Amino acid sequence: MAAPRVSDLHRTAFVTGASTGLGRAFAAMLLAEGVRVWGTSRDVVRLAELAAAHPGRFTPVALDLRDATAALAAFRGPEKDAGGFDVVVNNAGYGAFGGFTSADFADWRAQLEVMLVNTAALAHAALPGMLARGRGALVNISSLAAEFPLPFQPAYNMAKAGLSALSESLMIETRGSGVIVLDVRPGDYRTDFEGSVARLPGADAPHAMRAWAAFEAMMRSGPHPDHAAGSLRRALLRNRSATVRTGRFFQAVAGPLLARLGPLALNRRIQARYFGLD
Ligand SMILES: NC(=O)c1ccc[n+]([C@@H]2O[C@H](COP(=O)([O-])OP(=O)(O)OC[C@H]3O[C@@H](n4cnc5c(N)ncnc54)[C@H](OP(=O)(O)O)[C@@H]3O)[C@@H](O)[C@H]2O)c1
C-alpha cells in the first residue's frame, strides 16, 4: 500500500513567509507531498528559487503583514485563482529585542500588529472558504515562547500567546465542521530569525546582552527547519485539531511536562537562570 501523502487530503496551500527558514521548509514539504503552494515574501525575488524548482506548482505572492488591507488583498486574489485554499499556514514573523520601557511603544505595537492582529485577520479571511467546503487546515505557527516567555522580547511573547489562544479558541469553534486548526509551537530552530531580530533600545544593557547570548546559542544549535516540517506533515496527516510542540526533546517534550507539574514561580526561576538573569 502506498504511504499516505498530504495531497490525499489537501490540494492547495498558502504559506506566509515562505522565502526562508521554517516557512520555506513548510512550503518545500507541502510541494514534496504533492500539494500546490502559494508562498509569500515581502520581496518575491526571494521566492524565485522555489518557483524555478517547481514550475506551475509554486506561485510567489508579494505580501507584507505591516499593512492589513494590502495583505488581505494579497491573499484574496490567489485564493480565487486557486479555487480556495485547503491549507493556510500563518508562519511569517520576526523578533524584536530590547527593554520594554527603553524601547518606543510604537515598535512593540508594530510587532503585535504584524504577528497577532494582522495574522488573525488572515485567519479570519481564510476560514470561511474552508468552512463552506467542510474541509481544510488552518495552521498558526506560534512558539514555545507562548509558554516560556523570552526576556526582552515582550511583544513577541504576547503575540505568540495571543495566537495560541486564538488557535485554541478556533479548535473548539470548528469542532465537527471538517476543518482542523493546528497550533504549532516550535522551540529553537536554526533559521535566519536570530539574524533578522530588530535590536531596540535597551538591547545593549549588560543583563540584556547575557539573555541575548543564551538566546543566540540556543538558536544556532537548534535543529534544521526540515525537522519542524516533518512535525507539520505528521499533524496534517493525523487530520485532527491539535497543539503541536516541535523541537529538541528537552524544549518540546520534557520542558512543557515539567512546567505543568511544577509551580510557576519555580519555572520562572529556571527561566531566569537559563537566561543569565538570576
Ligand atoms: N526559528 C525558530 O527557532 C522559531 C521558534 C519558534 C517560532 N518561530 C516562528 O516561526 C516563524 C518563522 O520564523 P523563522 O525562524 O523561519 O524566521 P525567518 O527565517 O526570519 O523567516 C521569517 C519569514 O517571515 C517573513 N516576514 C517577516 N516579516 C514580515 C512581514 N512584515 N510581512 C510578511 N512577511 C514577513 C519573512 O519574509 P521576507 O523577509 O522574505 O519578506 C520570512 O519569510 C515565525 O513566526 C517565528 O516567530 C521560529
The ligand as an SDF file (V2000), in Angstrom:
LIG
                    3D

 48 52  0  0  0  0  0  0  0  0999 V2000
   13.3140   29.7530   14.3160 N   0  0  0  0  0  0  0  0  0  0  0  0
   12.8160   29.4690   15.4880 C   0  0  0  0  0  0  0  0  0  0  0  0
   13.5250   28.9860   16.3640 O   0  0  0  0  0  0  0  0  0  0  0  0
   11.3580   29.7220   15.7910 C   0  0  0  0  0  0  0  0  0  0  0  0
   10.8660   29.2520   17.0100 C   0  0  0  0  0  0  0  0  0  0  0  0
    9.5180   29.4410   17.3140 C   0  0  0  0  0  0  0  0  0  0  0  0
    8.7020   30.0870   16.4200 C   0  0  0  0  0  0  0  0  0  0  0  0
    9.1980   30.5550   15.2510 N   0  0  0  0  0  0  0  0  0  0  0  0
    8.2800   31.2450   14.3500 C   0  0  0  0  0  0  0  0  0  0  0  0
    8.3390   30.6740   13.0630 O   0  0  0  0  0  0  0  0  0  0  0  0
    8.0290   31.6620   12.0830 C   0  0  0  0  0  0  0  0  0  0  0  0
    9.1180   31.6650   11.0350 C   0  0  0  0  0  0  0  0  0  0  0  0
   10.3400   32.0280   11.6660 O   0  0  0  0  0  0  0  0  0  0  0  0
   11.7610   31.6520   11.0700 P   0  0  0  0  0  0  0  0  0  0  0  0
   12.5890   31.2010   12.1960 O   0  0  0  0  0  0  0  0  0  0  0  0
   11.6140   30.8190    9.8660 O   0  0  0  0  0  0  0  0  0  0  0  0
   12.2720   33.1260   10.6970 O   0  0  0  0  0  0  0  0  0  0  0  0
   12.9750   33.7080    9.3860 P   0  0  0  0  0  0  0  0  0  0  0  0
   13.9320   32.7210    8.8370 O   0  0  0  0  0  0  0  0  0  0  0  0
   13.4830   35.0640    9.7880 O   0  0  0  0  0  0  0  0  0  0  0  0
   11.7560   33.8680    8.3610 O   0  0  0  0  0  0  0  0  0  0  0  0
   10.7340   34.8060    8.6080 C   0  0  0  0  0  0  0  0  0  0  0  0
    9.7800   34.8720    7.4330 C   0  0  0  0  0  0  0  0  0  0  0  0
    8.7470   35.8210    7.7640 O   0  0  0  0  0  0  0  0  0  0  0  0
    8.6320   36.7670    6.7110 C   0  0  0  0  0  0  0  0  0  0  0  0
    8.2830   38.0860    7.2470 N   0  0  0  0  0  0  0  0  0  0  0  0
    8.9500   38.7990    8.1850 C   0  0  0  0  0  0  0  0  0  0  0  0
    8.3140   39.9750    8.4050 N   0  0  0  0  0  0  0  0  0  0  0  0
    7.2290   40.0020    7.5950 C   0  0  0  0  0  0  0  0  0  0  0  0
    6.1850   40.9340    7.3560 C   0  0  0  0  0  0  0  0  0  0  0  0
    6.1260   42.1250    7.9570 N   0  0  0  0  0  0  0  0  0  0  0  0
    5.2240   40.6110    6.4470 N   0  0  0  0  0  0  0  0  0  0  0  0
    5.2610   39.4420    5.7850 C   0  0  0  0  0  0  0  0  0  0  0  0
    6.2470   38.5050    5.9580 N   0  0  0  0  0  0  0  0  0  0  0  0
    7.2070   38.7920    6.8440 C   0  0  0  0  0  0  0  0  0  0  0  0
    9.9840   36.7770    6.0140 C   0  0  0  0  0  0  0  0  0  0  0  0
    9.7680   37.0960    4.6540 O   0  0  0  0  0  0  0  0  0  0  0  0
   10.5860   38.1980    3.8110 P   0  0  0  0  0  0  0  0  0  0  0  0
   11.7020   38.7300    4.6750 O   0  0  0  0  0  0  0  0  0  0  0  0
   11.0830   37.4420    2.6210 O   0  0  0  0  0  0  0  0  0  0  0  0
    9.5480   39.2080    3.4740 O   0  0  0  0  0  0  0  0  0  0  0  0
   10.4340   35.3310    6.1580 C   0  0  0  0  0  0  0  0  0  0  0  0
    9.9560   34.5450    5.1090 O   0  0  0  0  0  0  0  0  0  0  0  0
    7.8750   32.9770   12.8370 C   0  0  0  0  0  0  0  0  0  0  0  0
    6.5170   33.2520   13.0850 O   0  0  0  0  0  0  0  0  0  0  0  0
    8.6140   32.7210   14.1290 C   0  0  0  0  0  0  0  0  0  0  0  0
    8.1500   33.5190   15.1820 O   0  0  0  0  0  0  0  0  0  0  0  0
   10.5190   30.3840   14.9140 C   0  0  0  0  0  0  0  0  0  0  0  0
  1  2  1  0
  2  3  2  0
  2  4  1  0
  4  5  1  0
  4 48  2  0
  5  6  2  0
  6  7  1  0
  7  8  2  0
  8  9  1  0
  8 48  1  0
  9 10  1  0
  9 46  1  0
 10 11  1  0
 11 12  1  0
 11 44  1  0
 12 13  1  0
 13 14  1  0
 14 15  2  0
 14 16  1  0
 14 17  1  0
 17 18  1  0
 18 19  2  0
 18 20  1  0
 18 21  1  0
 21 22  1  0
 22 23  1  0
 23 24  1  0
 23 42  1  0
 24 25  1  0
 25 26  1  0
 25 36  1  0
 26 27  1  0
 26 35  1  0
 27 28  2  0
 28 29  1  0
 29 30  1  0
 29 35  2  0
 30 31  1  0
 30 32  2  0
 32 33  1  0
 33 34  2  0
 34 35  1  0
 36 37  1  0
 36 42  1  0
 37 38  1  0
 38 39  2  0
 38 40  1  0
 38 41  1  0
 42 43  1  0
 44 45  1  0
 44 46  1  0
 46 47  1  0
M  CHG  2   8   1  16  -1
M  END
$$$$
